[in-house]
Amino acid sequence: MDSETLQEAYVPGVETLNSKHFFDRLAEEIHPTNVEKGFWGPPELMDKYVAKLCLIHSEVSEVMEALRKSQGTDKVTEEFADILIRLFDLYGELVEVGEADPGLYGIMYDKMEANASRPPKHGNRWG
C-alpha cells in the first residue's frame, strides 16, 4: 500500500461500517511482511526464553507496586524472591542448553570489582 492510499484511508474522526480504519489498513500492510520475514512461524525455543524474561520483568514491576502501595517489607522481600527464582530458573536452563556459561558467581564477583572501580553513576548523569 503506497503512502497516498494510506493517506486516503485516514480521515480523522470518521469510521464507517463499510470502510476500514487507517490502523486496520496499516495492520494489513505490516503483518504480511512480518510473516514473510519469519516473525510469525512456529514457536521457537527462543520465544520461551523471551517469555521467561518478561515474567522476570513482571516480578520487578511487582516489587515496584509493593513499594508504591506500601505493602510492607514482607511483600517487597517476597517479590524479590520471585525475581530470583525466575532468574535462576532461566539461567539454569540457558546453561543446560549452552546459551550461558556456568560460573555465574565468579563472573558476578568480577563484575562487582569492575563496577567498584568505575566513576560515580558510571559516568552518566543519572542511574
MOPAC internal coordinates of N, CA, C and O (Angstrom, degrees):
PM7 1SCF
backbone

  N    0.0000 0     0.00 0     0.00 0    0    0    0
  C    1.4449 1     0.00 0     0.00 0    1    0    0
  C    1.5232 1   107.29 1     0.00 0    2    1    0
  O    1.2310 1   120.05 1   -53.81 1    3    2    1
  N    1.3136 1   117.50 1   126.19 1    3    2    1
  C    1.4622 1   120.17 1  -178.86 1    5    3    2
  C    1.5279 1   110.79 1   -82.41 1    6    5    3
  O    1.2310 1   121.20 1   -11.96 1    7    6    5
  N    1.3321 1   115.31 1   168.04 1    7    6    5
  C    1.4664 1   119.85 1  -175.48 1    9    7    6
  C    1.5279 1   112.20 1   -64.37 1   10    9    7
  O    1.2310 1   120.16 1   149.43 1   11   10    9
  N    1.3424 1   117.31 1   -30.57 1   11   10    9
  C    1.4648 1   120.02 1   178.60 1   13   11   10
  C    1.5245 1   110.98 1   -66.63 1   14   13   11
  O    1.2310 1   120.71 1   137.70 1   15   14   13
  N    1.3413 1   116.24 1   -42.30 1   15   14   13
  C    1.4664 1   120.42 1   177.98 1   17   15   14
  C    1.5178 1   109.94 1   -64.48 1   18   17   15
  O    1.2310 1   120.45 1   137.54 1   19   18   17
  N    1.3440 1   116.74 1   -42.46 1   19   18   17
  C    1.4603 1   119.97 1   177.73 1   21   19   18
  C    1.5219 1   110.97 1   -62.56 1   22   21   19
  O    1.2310 1   120.68 1   139.12 1   23   22   21
  N    1.3186 1   116.30 1   -40.88 1   23   22   21
  C    1.4699 1   120.95 1   179.85 1   25   23   22
  C    1.5253 1   109.85 1   -61.66 1   26   25   23
  O    1.2310 1   120.51 1   138.86 1   27   26   25
  N    1.3500 1   116.64 1   -41.14 1   27   26   25
  C    1.4660 1   121.00 1   179.28 1   29   27   26
  C    1.5196 1   110.97 1   -65.80 1   30   29   27
  O    1.2310 1   120.34 1   148.11 1   31   30   29
  N    1.3336 1   116.95 1   -31.89 1   31   30   29
  C    1.4598 1   120.72 1  -177.56 1   33   31   30
  C    1.5252 1   111.67 1   -71.66 1   34   33   31
  O    1.2310 1   120.60 1   157.81 1   35   34   33
  N    1.3269 1   116.46 1   -22.19 1   35   34   33
  C    1.4519 1   120.38 1  -176.87 1   37   35   34
  C    1.5253 1   110.96 1   -93.99 1   38   37   35
  O    1.2310 1   121.63 1   -66.16 1   39   38   37
  N    1.3222 1   114.49 1   113.84 1   39   38   37
  C    1.4603 1   120.98 1   173.51 1   41   39   38
  C    1.5210 1   105.82 1  -131.01 1   42   41   39
  O    1.2310 1   120.15 1   -72.13 1   43   42   41
  N    1.3376 1   117.31 1   107.87 1   43   42   41
  C    1.4648 1   120.14 1  -176.86 1   45   43   42
  C    1.5208 1   112.67 1   -52.95 1   46   45   43
  O    1.2310 1   120.73 1   -50.19 1   47   46   45
  N    1.3178 1   116.20 1   129.81 1   47   46   45
  C    1.4542 1   121.40 1   175.75 1   49   47   46
  C    1.5111 1   115.23 1    76.95 1   50   49   47
  O    1.2310 1   119.70 1  -177.51 1   51   50   49
  N    1.3321 1   118.18 1     2.49 1   51   50   49
  C    1.4609 1   120.39 1  -176.57 1   53   51   50
  C    1.5263 1   109.40 1  -116.76 1   54   53   51
  O    1.2310 1   121.27 1   -56.87 1   55   54   53
  N    1.3037 1   115.17 1   123.13 1   55   54   53
  C    1.4532 1   120.60 1   173.91 1   57   55   54
  C    1.5215 1   107.09 1  -149.02 1   58   57   55
  O    1.2310 1   120.55 1   -58.15 1   59   58   57
  N    1.3138 1   116.55 1   121.85 1   59   58   57
  C    1.4583 1   119.91 1  -178.53 1   61   59   58
  C    1.5159 1   109.32 1  -117.01 1   62   61   59
  O    1.2310 1   120.66 1   -12.94 1   63   62   61
  N    1.3177 1   116.35 1   167.06 1   63   62   61
  C    1.4607 1   121.07 1   178.78 1   65   63   62
  C    1.5172 1   110.92 1   -69.22 1   66   65   63
  O    1.2310 1   119.47 1   155.22 1   67   66   65
  N    1.3271 1   118.62 1   -24.78 1   67   66   65
  C    1.4557 1   122.16 1  -176.08 1   69   67   66
  C    1.5189 1   114.02 1   -92.20 1   70   69   67
  O    1.2310 1   119.35 1   171.90 1   71   70   69
  N    1.3051 1   118.84 1    -8.10 1   71   70   69
  C    1.4603 1   120.42 1  -179.67 1   73   71   70
  C    1.5187 1   109.31 1  -127.89 1   74   73   71
  O    1.2310 1   121.27 1   -29.06 1   75   74   73
  N    1.3151 1   115.18 1   150.94 1   75   74   73
  C    1.4484 1   120.00 1   179.83 1   77   75   74
  C    1.5199 1   109.81 1   -87.65 1   78   77   75
  O    1.2310 1   121.66 1   -35.90 1   79   78   77
  N    1.3009 1   114.43 1   144.10 1   79   78   77
  C    1.4594 1   120.48 1   177.83 1   81   79   78
  C    1.5220 1   109.54 1   -69.91 1   82   81   79
  O    1.2310 1   120.62 1   -26.32 1   83   82   81
  N    1.3117 1   116.42 1   153.68 1   83   82   81
  C    1.4581 1   124.02 1   179.85 1   85   83   82
  C    1.5306 1   111.96 1   -49.24 1   86   85   83
  O    1.2310 1   119.92 1   134.29 1   87   86   85
  N    1.3367 1   117.75 1   -45.71 1   87   86   85
  C    1.4661 1   120.32 1  -177.94 1   89   87   86
  C    1.5275 1   111.84 1   -65.99 1   90   89   87
  O    1.2310 1   120.27 1   145.05 1   91   90   89
  N    1.3307 1   117.08 1   -34.95 1   91   90   89
  C    1.4663 1   119.98 1   176.58 1   93   91   90
  C    1.5216 1   110.80 1   -65.67 1   94   93   91
  O    1.2310 1   120.45 1   141.30 1   95   94   93
  N    1.3246 1   116.75 1   -38.70 1   95   94   93
  C    1.4691 1   121.25 1   177.68 1   97   95   94
  C    1.5296 1   110.01 1   -66.18 1   98   97   95
  O    1.2310 1   120.26 1   140.09 1   99   98   97
  N    1.3419 1   117.12 1   -39.91 1   99   98   97
  C    1.4662 1   120.49 1   176.29 1  101   99   98
  C    1.5258 1   110.47 1   -61.40 1  102  101   99
  O    1.2310 1   120.44 1   135.29 1  103  102  101
  N    1.3297 1   116.77 1   -44.71 1  103  102  101
  C    1.4618 1   120.70 1   179.88 1  105  103  102
  C    1.5276 1   110.89 1   -59.87 1  106  105  103
  O    1.2310 1   120.66 1   139.04 1  107  106  105
  N    1.3317 1   116.34 1   -40.96 1  107  106  105
  C    1.4601 1   120.44 1   178.42 1  109  107  106
  C    1.5275 1   111.44 1   -64.39 1  110  109  107
  O    1.2310 1   120.24 1   151.84 1  111  110  109
  N    1.3069 1   117.15 1   -28.16 1  111  110  109
  C    1.4588 1   121.74 1   178.16 1  113  111  110
  C    1.5274 1   111.50 1   -80.69 1  114  113  111
  O    1.2310 1   120.42 1   137.26 1  115  114  113
  N    1.2968 1   116.80 1   -42.74 1  115  114  113
  C    1.4713 1   122.18 1  -173.30 1  117  115  114
  C    1.5254 1   112.86 1   -77.07 1  118  117  115
  O    1.2310 1   120.35 1   133.70 1  119  118  117
  N    1.3343 1   116.93 1   -46.30 1  119  118  117
  C    1.4603 1   120.33 1  -171.77 1  121  119  118
  C    1.5357 1   114.43 1   -59.05 1  122  121  119
  O    1.2310 1   118.58 1   132.62 1  123  122  121
  N    1.3410 1   120.31 1   -47.38 1  123  122  121
  C    1.4723 1   118.93 1  -179.27 1  125  123  122
  C    1.5318 1   113.10 1   -58.73 1  126  125  123
  O    1.2310 1   120.18 1   144.84 1  127  126  125
  N    1.3236 1   117.27 1   -35.16 1  127  126  125
  C    1.4630 1   119.99 1   178.20 1  129  127  126
  C    1.5213 1   110.19 1   -64.09 1  130  129  127
  O    1.2310 1   120.41 1   137.20 1  131  130  129
  N    1.3288 1   116.82 1   -42.80 1  131  130  129
  C    1.4674 1   120.22 1   179.43 1  133  131  130
  C    1.5272 1   112.01 1   -67.69 1  134  133  131
  O    1.2310 1   120.34 1   146.23 1  135  134  133
  N    1.3357 1   116.96 1   -33.77 1  135  134  133
  C    1.4677 1   119.89 1   174.41 1  137  135  134
  C    1.5303 1   109.23 1   -64.27 1  138  137  135
  O    1.2310 1   120.98 1   132.90 1  139  138  137
  N    1.3278 1   115.74 1   -47.10 1  139  138  137
  C    1.4680 1   121.67 1  -179.61 1  141  139  138
  C    1.5323 1   111.55 1   -59.44 1  142  141  139
  O    1.2310 1   120.47 1   144.58 1  143  142  141
  N    1.3258 1   116.70 1   -35.42 1  143  142  141
  C    1.4662 1   121.14 1  -177.70 1  145  143  142
  C    1.5214 1   113.29 1   -85.76 1  146  145  143
  O    1.2310 1   120.19 1  -175.52 1  147  146  145
  N    1.3284 1   117.23 1     4.48 1  147  146  145
  C    1.4617 1   120.63 1   172.03 1  149  147  146
  C    1.5154 1   116.76 1    91.60 1  150  149  147
  O    1.2310 1   119.66 1  -171.51 1  151  150  149
  N    1.3281 1   118.26 1     8.49 1  151  150  149
  C    1.4626 1   119.82 1  -178.07 1  153  151  150
  C    1.5223 1   113.22 1   -78.98 1  154  153  151
  O    1.2310 1   119.34 1   169.50 1  155  154  153
  N    1.3235 1   118.86 1   -10.50 1  155  154  153
  C    1.4561 1   121.85 1  -177.82 1  157  155  154
  C    1.5218 1   112.30 1  -126.49 1  158  157  155
  O    1.2310 1   120.46 1  -141.83 1  159  158  157
  N    1.3229 1   116.73 1    38.17 1  159  158  157
  C    1.4512 1   120.58 1   175.49 1  161  159  158
  C    1.5206 1   110.54 1   -83.62 1  162  161  159
  O    1.2310 1   121.01 1    13.50 1  163  162  161
  N    1.3143 1   115.67 1  -166.50 1  163  162  161
  C    1.4592 1   119.03 1   177.17 1  165  163  162
  C    1.5301 1   110.22 1   -60.60 1  166  165  163
  O    1.2310 1   120.34 1   -26.52 1  167  166  165
  N    1.3242 1   116.96 1   153.48 1  167  166  165
  C    1.4655 1   118.79 1   178.76 1  169  167  166
  C    1.5261 1   111.04 1   -56.95 1  170  169  167
  O    1.2310 1   121.31 1   -41.56 1  171  170  169
  N    1.3077 1   115.10 1   138.44 1  171  170  169
  C    1.4544 1   121.39 1   178.63 1  173  171  170
  C    1.5157 1   108.58 1  -109.64 1  174  173  171
  O    1.2310 1   121.09 1   -17.77 1  175  174  173
  N    1.3164 1   115.51 1   162.23 1  175  174  173
  C    1.4495 1   119.79 1   178.02 1  177  175  174
  C    1.5229 1   110.65 1   -58.37 1  178  177  175
  O    1.2310 1   120.42 1   142.49 1  179  178  177
  N    1.3362 1   116.80 1   -37.51 1  179  178  177
  C    1.4620 1   119.97 1   179.99 1  181  179  178
  C    1.5253 1   111.13 1   -59.78 1  182  181  179
  O    1.2310 1   120.18 1   147.06 1  183  182  181
  N    1.3431 1   117.26 1   -32.94 1  183  182  181
  C    1.4613 1   120.21 1   177.31 1  185  183  182
  C    1.5213 1   110.92 1   -59.47 1  186  185  183
  O    1.2310 1   120.54 1   142.97 1  187  186  185
  N    1.3281 1   116.57 1   -37.03 1  187  186  185
  C    1.4618 1   120.03 1   177.72 1  189  187  186
  C    1.5179 1   110.38 1   -65.15 1  190  189  187
  O    1.2310 1   120.28 1   139.92 1  191  190  189
  N    1.3170 1   117.07 1   -40.08 1  191  190  189
  C    1.4648 1   120.50 1   178.54 1  193  191  190
  C    1.5201 1   110.77 1   -63.35 1  194  193  191
  O    1.2310 1   120.88 1   136.72 1  195  194  193
  N    1.3232 1   115.91 1   -43.28 1  195  194  193
  C    1.4585 1   120.46 1   179.59 1  197  195  194
  C    1.5270 1   109.77 1   -62.92 1  198  197  195
  O    1.2310 1   120.48 1   137.41 1  199  198  197
  N    1.3218 1   116.68 1   -42.59 1  199  198  197
  C    1.4662 1   120.16 1   178.53 1  201  199  198
  C    1.5252 1   110.49 1   -61.20 1  202  201  199
  O    1.2310 1   120.10 1   139.04 1  203  202  201
  N    1.3200 1   117.41 1   -40.96 1  203  202  201
  C    1.4742 1   120.69 1   178.32 1  205  203  202
  C    1.5240 1   110.50 1   -64.91 1  206  205  203
  O    1.2310 1   119.91 1   140.36 1  207  206  205
  N    1.3369 1   117.77 1   -39.64 1  207  206  205
  C    1.4672 1   120.35 1   176.87 1  209  207  206
  C    1.5292 1   110.57 1   -62.88 1  210  209  207
  O    1.2310 1   120.55 1   141.85 1  211  210  209
  N    1.3196 1   116.56 1   -38.15 1  211  210  209
  C    1.4657 1   119.56 1   177.74 1  213  211  210
  C    1.5246 1   110.83 1   -65.39 1  214  213  211
  O    1.2310 1   120.14 1   144.13 1  215  214  213
  N    1.3293 1   117.33 1   -35.87 1  215  214  213
  C    1.4593 1   119.91 1   177.09 1  217  215  214
  C    1.5214 1   110.95 1   -66.71 1  218  217  215
  O    1.2310 1   120.15 1   142.87 1  219  218  217
  N    1.3308 1   117.32 1   -37.13 1  219  218  217
  C    1.4665 1   120.29 1   175.49 1  221  219  218
  C    1.5253 1   108.85 1   -62.03 1  222  221  219
  O    1.2310 1   120.94 1   135.29 1  223  222  221
  N    1.3127 1   115.81 1   -44.71 1  223  222  221
  C    1.4644 1   120.30 1   178.40 1  225  223  222
  C    1.5253 1   110.75 1   -59.46 1  226  225  223
  O    1.2310 1   120.07 1   139.18 1  227  226  225
  N    1.3235 1   117.47 1   -40.82 1  227  226  225
  C    1.4697 1   119.59 1  -179.54 1  229  227  226
  C    1.5246 1   110.91 1   -65.11 1  230  229  227
  O    1.2310 1   120.48 1   145.58 1  231  230  229
  N    1.3291 1   116.69 1   -34.42 1  231  230  229
  C    1.4725 1   119.59 1   176.59 1  233  231  230
  C    1.5244 1   110.49 1   -67.10 1  234  233  231
  O    1.2310 1   119.98 1   142.59 1  235  234  233
  N    1.3392 1   117.64 1   -37.41 1  235  234  233
  C    1.4608 1   121.20 1   176.02 1  237  235  234
  C    1.5354 1   109.11 1   -61.51 1  238  237  235
  O    1.2310 1   120.51 1   138.23 1  239  238  237
  N    1.3158 1   116.63 1   -41.77 1  239  238  237
  C    1.4660 1   120.37 1   178.01 1  241  239  238
  C    1.5189 1   111.12 1   -63.62 1  242  241  239
  O    1.2310 1   120.22 1   146.70 1  243  242  241
  N    1.3221 1   117.18 1   -33.30 1  243  242  241
  C    1.4592 1   120.29 1   178.20 1  245  243  242
  C    1.5279 1   111.38 1   -67.88 1  246  245  243
  O    1.2310 1   119.64 1   146.65 1  247  246  245
  N    1.3392 1   118.29 1   -33.35 1  247  246  245
  C    1.4667 1   120.30 1   173.33 1  249  247  246
  C    1.5198 1   109.15 1   -62.26 1  250  249  247
  O    1.2310 1   121.00 1   133.28 1  251  250  249
  N    1.3280 1   115.69 1   -46.72 1  251  250  249
  C    1.4612 1   120.13 1   179.90 1  253  251  250
  C    1.5255 1   111.07 1   -58.93 1  254  253  251
  O    1.2310 1   120.17 1   137.00 1  255  254  253
  N    1.3136 1   117.29 1   -43.00 1  255  254  253
  C    1.4653 1   121.20 1   178.81 1  257  255  254
  C    1.5296 1   111.40 1   -65.10 1  258  257  255
  O    1.2310 1   120.32 1   139.10 1  259  258  257
  N    1.3218 1   117.00 1   -40.90 1  259  258  257
  C    1.4697 1   120.10 1   178.91 1  261  259  258
  C    1.5237 1   110.25 1   -62.21 1  262  261  259
  O    1.2310 1   120.45 1   140.39 1  263  262  261
  N    1.3281 1   116.75 1   -39.61 1  263  262  261
  C    1.4654 1   120.17 1   176.89 1  265  263  262
  C    1.5273 1   110.83 1   -69.23 1  266  265  263
  O    1.2310 1   120.95 1   135.09 1  267  266  265
  N    1.3237 1   115.79 1   -44.91 1  267  266  265
  C    1.4657 1   120.76 1  -177.73 1  269  267  266
  C    1.5253 1   111.90 1   -61.91 1  270  269  267
  O    1.2310 1   120.84 1   142.24 1  271  270  269
  N    1.3200 1   115.99 1   -37.76 1  271  270  269
  C    1.4718 1   121.04 1  -177.44 1  273  271  270
  C    1.5237 1   112.57 1   -94.44 1  274  273  271
  O    1.2310 1   120.50 1  -171.61 1  275  274  273
  N    1.3218 1   116.64 1     8.39 1  275  274  273
  C    1.4740 1   121.68 1   179.26 1  277  275  274
  C    1.5284 1   111.33 1    49.59 1  278  277  275
  O    1.2310 1   120.76 1  -127.04 1  279  278  277
  N    1.3313 1   116.14 1    52.96 1  279  278  277
  C    1.4611 1   121.17 1  -177.10 1  281  279  278
  C    1.5245 1   113.31 1   -84.11 1  282  281  279
  O    1.2310 1   120.44 1   179.19 1  283  282  281
  N    1.3170 1   116.76 1    -0.81 1  283  282  281
  C    1.4614 1   119.99 1   173.65 1  285  283  282
  C    1.5132 1   113.55 1    99.91 1  286  285  283
  O    1.2310 1   122.09 1   -17.90 1  287  286  285
  N    1.3193 1   113.61 1   162.10 1  287  286  285
  C    1.4552 1   120.59 1  -175.66 1  289  287  286
  C    1.5219 1   112.74 1   -65.28 1  290  289  287
  O    1.2310 1   120.18 1   145.29 1  291  290  289
  N    1.3254 1   117.26 1   -34.71 1  291  290  289
  C    1.4696 1   119.30 1   179.24 1  293  291  290
  C    1.5240 1   111.24 1   -62.13 1  294  293  291
  O    1.2310 1   120.37 1   136.26 1  295  294  293
  N    1.3296 1   116.90 1   -43.74 1  295  294  293
  C    1.4640 1   121.08 1  -179.05 1  297  295  294
  C    1.5249 1   110.90 1   -66.81 1  298  297  295
  O    1.2310 1   120.30 1   137.09 1  299  298  297
  N    1.3445 1   117.03 1   -42.91 1  299  298  297
  C    1.4652 1   120.71 1   178.66 1  301  299  298
  C    1.5270 1   109.59 1   -60.38 1  302  301  299
  O    1.2310 1   120.40 1   133.27 1  303  302  301
  N    1.3265 1   116.85 1   -46.73 1  303  302  301
  C    1.4630 1   121.11 1  -179.09 1  305  303  302
  C    1.5264 1   111.19 1   -65.02 1  306  305  303
  O    1.2310 1   120.39 1   141.37 1  307  306  305
  N    1.3233 1   116.87 1   -38.63 1  307  306  305
  C    1.4704 1   121.11 1   177.48 1  309  307  306
  C    1.5283 1   110.60 1   -60.55 1  310  309  307
  O    1.2310 1   120.34 1   137.90 1  311  310  309
  N    1.3234 1   116.95 1   -42.10 1  311  310  309
  C    1.4634 1   120.05 1   179.74 1  313  311  310
  C    1.5216 1   111.15 1   -67.82 1  314  313  311
  O    1.2310 1   119.76 1   143.58 1  315  314  313
  N    1.3435 1   118.06 1   -36.42 1  315  314  313
  C    1.4579 1   119.78 1   174.34 1  317  315  314
  C    1.5330 1   110.32 1   -62.71 1  318  317  315
  O    1.2310 1   120.36 1   141.95 1  319  318  317
  N    1.3277 1   116.92 1   -38.05 1  319  318  317
  C    1.4706 1   120.12 1   176.82 1  321  319  318
  C    1.5270 1   110.14 1   -61.63 1  322  321  319
  O    1.2310 1   120.41 1   138.59 1  323  322  321
  N    1.3332 1   116.82 1   -41.41 1  323  322  321
  C    1.4720 1   120.20 1   177.91 1  325  323  322
  C    1.5262 1   111.11 1   -61.35 1  326  325  323
  O    1.2310 1   120.27 1   138.90 1  327  326  325
  N    1.3388 1   117.08 1   -41.10 1  327  326  325
  C    1.4707 1   120.65 1   177.44 1  329  327  326
  C    1.5219 1   109.62 1   -58.51 1  330  329  327
  O    1.2310 1   120.85 1   130.49 1  331  330  329
  N    1.3322 1   115.99 1   -49.51 1  331  330  329
  C    1.4683 1   119.90 1  -176.51 1  333  331  330
  C    1.5203 1   111.91 1   -65.07 1  334  333  331
  O    1.2310 1   120.13 1   140.50 1  335  334  333
  N    1.3245 1   117.36 1   -39.50 1  335  334  333
  C    1.4676 1   120.66 1   178.63 1  337  335  334
  C    1.5265 1   109.81 1   -61.01 1  338  337  335
  O    1.2310 1   120.26 1   130.43 1  339  338  337
  N    1.3131 1   117.11 1   -49.57 1  339  338  337
  C    1.4696 1   120.26 1  -179.57 1  341  339  338
  C    1.5237 1   111.24 1   -66.03 1  342  341  339
  O    1.2310 1   120.29 1   140.86 1  343  342  341
  N    1.3326 1   117.04 1   -39.14 1  343  342  341
  C    1.4550 1   122.00 1  -179.08 1  345  343  342
  C    1.5257 1   111.25 1   -63.77 1  346  345  343
  O    1.2310 1   120.62 1   130.25 1  347  346  345
  N    1.3357 1   116.43 1   -49.75 1  347  346  345
  C    1.4626 1   119.13 1  -178.42 1  349  347  346
  C    1.5263 1   112.16 1   -70.92 1  350  349  347
  O    1.2310 1   120.25 1   150.99 1  351  350  349
  N    1.3177 1   117.12 1   -29.01 1  351  350  349
  C    1.4637 1   120.04 1   174.06 1  353  351  350
  C    1.5319 1   110.10 1   -62.63 1  354  353  351
  O    1.2310 1   120.33 1   130.87 1  355  354  353
  N    1.3258 1   116.98 1   -49.13 1  355  354  353
  C    1.4630 1   120.51 1   179.51 1  357  355  354
  C    1.5200 1   110.76 1   -64.72 1  358  357  355
  O    1.2310 1   120.15 1   135.94 1  359  358  357
  N    1.3274 1   117.33 1   -44.06 1  359  358  357
  C    1.4663 1   120.96 1   178.60 1  361  359  358
  C    1.5321 1   110.19 1   -58.33 1  362  361  359
  O    1.2310 1   119.97 1   135.22 1  363  362  361
  N    1.3218 1   117.66 1   -44.78 1  363  362  361
  C    1.4682 1   121.24 1   178.71 1  365  363  362
  C    1.5198 1   112.18 1   -59.27 1  366  365  363
  O    1.2310 1   120.77 1   137.18 1  367  366  365
  N    1.3117 1   116.13 1   -42.82 1  367  366  365
  C    1.4721 1   120.29 1   177.80 1  369  367  366
  C    1.5225 1   110.76 1   -63.66 1  370  369  367
  O    1.2310 1   120.36 1   134.22 1  371  370  369
  N    1.3364 1   116.91 1   -45.78 1  371  370  369
  C    1.4559 1   120.15 1  -177.64 1  373  371  370
  C    1.5233 1   111.92 1   -65.57 1  374  373  371
  O    1.2310 1   120.10 1   144.82 1  375  374  373
  N    1.3241 1   117.42 1   -35.18 1  375  374  373
  C    1.4741 1   120.04 1   174.78 1  377  375  374
  C    1.5215 1   109.11 1   -65.67 1  378  377  375
  O    1.2310 1   120.79 1   135.23 1  379  378  377
  N    1.3303 1   116.10 1   -44.77 1  379  378  377
  C    1.4654 1   121.51 1  -177.53 1  381  379  378
  C    1.5218 1   112.37 1   -58.57 1  382  381  379
  O    1.2310 1   120.00 1   142.99 1  383  382  381
  N    1.3294 1   117.61 1   -37.01 1  383  382  381
  C    1.4688 1   120.81 1  -177.36 1  385  383  382
  C    1.5251 1   112.69 1   -97.58 1  386  385  383
  O    1.2310 1   120.08 1  -174.79 1  387  386  385
  N    1.3343 1   117.46 1     5.21 1  387  386  385
  C    1.4544 1   120.94 1   175.83 1  389  387  386
  C    1.5122 1   115.88 1    82.78 1  390  389  387
  O    1.2310 1   119.95 1  -162.43 1  391  390  389
  N    1.3234 1   117.70 1    17.57 1  391  390  389
  C    1.4650 1   121.82 1   178.82 1  393  391  390
  C    1.5273 1   111.99 1   -93.98 1  394  393  391
  O    1.2310 1   119.82 1   170.94 1  395  394  393
  N    1.3362 1   117.95 1    -9.06 1  395  394  393
  C    1.4696 1   122.57 1   176.85 1  397  395  394
  C    1.5246 1   107.31 1  -143.51 1  398  397  395
  O    1.2310 1   121.23 1   -26.38 1  399  398  397
  N    1.3103 1   115.24 1   153.62 1  399  398  397
  C    1.4667 1   120.39 1   178.63 1  401  399  398
  C    1.5206 1   110.21 1   -86.41 1  402  401  399
  O    1.2310 1   120.33 1   -36.67 1  403  402  401
  N    1.3417 1   116.97 1   143.33 1  403  402  401
  C    1.4629 1   118.57 1   171.62 1  405  403  402
  C    1.5275 1   109.00 1   -71.36 1  406  405  403
  O    1.2310 1   120.64 1   -12.60 1  407  406  405
  N    1.2936 1   116.37 1   167.40 1  407  406  405
  C    1.4581 1   119.66 1   179.03 1  409  407  406
  C    1.5164 1   111.99 1    95.30 1  410  409  407
  O    1.2310 1   120.46 1  -145.19 1  411  410  409
  N    1.3042 1   116.72 1    34.81 1  411  410  409
  C    1.4593 1   121.33 1  -178.05 1  413  411  410
  C    1.5221 1   111.89 1   -57.08 1  414  413  411
  O    1.2310 1   120.04 1   138.98 1  415  414  413
  N    1.3320 1   117.53 1   -41.02 1  415  414  413
  C    1.4611 1   119.91 1  -177.03 1  417  415  414
  C    1.5231 1   111.04 1   -58.76 1  418  417  415
  O    1.2310 1   119.84 1   131.40 1  419  418  417
  N    1.3135 1   117.91 1   -48.60 1  419  418  417
  C    1.4574 1   121.28 1  -179.20 1  421  419  418
  C    1.5178 1   112.13 1   -63.59 1  422  421  419
  O    1.2310 1   120.56 1   139.10 1  423  422  421
  N    1.3204 1   116.53 1   -40.90 1  423  422  421
  C    1.4600 1   120.78 1   179.18 1  425  423  422
  C    1.5301 1   110.02 1   -66.64 1  426  425  423
  O    1.2310 1   120.60 1   140.24 1  427  426  425
  N    1.3298 1   116.45 1   -39.76 1  427  426  425
  C    1.4569 1   119.97 1   178.47 1  429  427  426
  C    1.5289 1   110.74 1   -65.30 1  430  429  427
  O    1.2310 1   120.49 1   138.04 1  431  430  429
  N    1.3178 1   116.67 1   -41.96 1  431  430  429
  C    1.4644 1   120.98 1   179.16 1  433  431  430
  C    1.5280 1   110.12 1   -61.71 1  434  433  431
  O    1.2310 1   120.33 1   135.65 1  435  434  433
  N    1.3392 1   116.98 1   -44.35 1  435  434  433
  C    1.4642 1   120.84 1   177.34 1  437  435  434
  C    1.5293 1   110.78 1   -60.36 1  438  437  435
  O    1.2310 1   120.71 1   139.02 1  439  438  437
  N    1.3193 1   116.24 1   -40.98 1  439  438  437
  C    1.4623 1   120.79 1   179.66 1  441  439  438
  C    1.5262 1   110.80 1   -65.84 1  442  441  439
  O    1.2310 1   120.43 1   141.56 1  443  442  441
  N    1.3398 1   116.78 1   -38.44 1  443  442  441
  C    1.4608 1   120.50 1   177.84 1  445  443  442
  C    1.5248 1   110.61 1   -63.20 1  446  445  443
  O    1.2310 1   120.32 1   139.02 1  447  446  445
  N    1.3262 1   117.00 1   -40.98 1  447  446  445
  C    1.4659 1   120.68 1   178.24 1  449  447  446
  C    1.5334 1   110.45 1   -64.90 1  450  449  447
  O    1.2310 1   120.46 1   137.51 1  451  450  449
  N    1.3205 1   116.72 1   -42.49 1  451  450  449
  C    1.4688 1   120.44 1   178.63 1  453  451  450
  C    1.5233 1   110.50 1   -62.88 1  454  453  451
  O    1.2310 1   120.17 1   137.75 1  455  454  453
  N    1.3296 1   117.29 1   -42.25 1  455  454  453
  C    1.4629 1   120.99 1  -179.91 1  457  455  454
  C    1.5255 1   111.41 1   -64.99 1  458  457  455
  O    1.2310 1   120.48 1   146.40 1  459  458  457
  N    1.3402 1   116.69 1   -33.60 1  459  458  457
  C    1.4646 1   120.34 1  -179.83 1  461  459  458
  C    1.5252 1   111.61 1   -64.79 1  462  461  459
  O    1.2310 1   120.16 1   154.34 1  463  462  461
  N    1.3103 1   117.30 1   -25.66 1  463  462  461
  C    1.4652 1   120.38 1  -178.52 1  465  463  462
  C    1.5309 1   112.44 1   -91.87 1  466  465  463
  O    1.2310 1   120.10 1   177.66 1  467  466  465
  N    1.3147 1   117.41 1    -2.34 1  467  466  465
  C    1.4643 1   120.68 1  -178.83 1  469  467  466
  C    1.5278 1   110.44 1   -83.78 1  470  469  467
  O    1.2310 1   120.24 1   -20.12 1  471  470  469
  N    1.3350 1   117.15 1   159.88 1  471  470  469
  C    1.4661 1   120.10 1   179.29 1  473  471  470
  C    1.5326 1   111.06 1   -69.59 1  474  473  471
  O    1.2310 1   120.27 1   -13.94 1  475  474  473
  N    1.3395 1   117.10 1   166.06 1  475  474  473
  C    1.4728 1   119.86 1   177.17 1  477  475  474
  C    1.5312 1   111.37 1   -51.69 1  478  477  475
  O    1.2310 1   121.52 1   -42.05 1  479  478  477
  N    1.3076 1   114.69 1   137.95 1  479  478  477
  C    1.4748 1   122.71 1  -178.53 1  481  479  478
  C    1.5258 1   111.26 1    53.57 1  482  481  479
  O    1.2310 1   121.41 1  -155.18 1  483  482  481
  N    1.3246 1   114.90 1    24.82 1  483  482  481
  C    1.4648 1   122.73 1   179.62 1  485  483  482
  C    1.5213 1   112.44 1    54.34 1  486  485  483
  O    1.2310 1   121.03 1  -150.51 1  487  486  485
  N    1.3491 1   115.64 1    29.49 1  487  486  485
  C    1.4513 1   120.57 1   178.25 1  489  487  486
  C    1.5188 1   115.25 1    85.50 1  490  489  487
  O    1.2310 1   120.31 1  -176.95 1  491  490  489
  N    1.3360 1   117.02 1     3.05 1  491  490  489
  C    1.4617 1   121.25 1  -179.44 1  493  491  490
  C    1.5177 1   110.65 1   -97.05 1  494  493  491
  O    1.2310 1   120.57 1   -16.21 1  495  494  493
  N    1.3342 1   116.52 1   163.79 1  495  494  493
  C    1.4615 1   121.32 1  -179.97 1  497  495  494
  C    1.5236 1   112.47 1   -70.08 1  498  497  495
  O    1.2310 1   120.21 1   143.81 1  499  498  497
  N    1.3074 1   117.20 1   -36.19 1  499  498  497
  C    1.4726 1   119.84 1   178.13 1  501  499  498
  C    1.5183 1   107.67 1  -146.53 1  502  501  499
  O    1.2310 1   121.05 1   -20.20 1  503  502  501
  N    1.3102 1   115.61 1   159.80 1  503  502  501
  C    1.4441 1   117.75 1  -175.35 1  505  503  502
  C    1.4594 1   111.81 1  -159.33 1  506  505  503
  O    1.2310 1   120.10 1   180.00 1  507  506  505

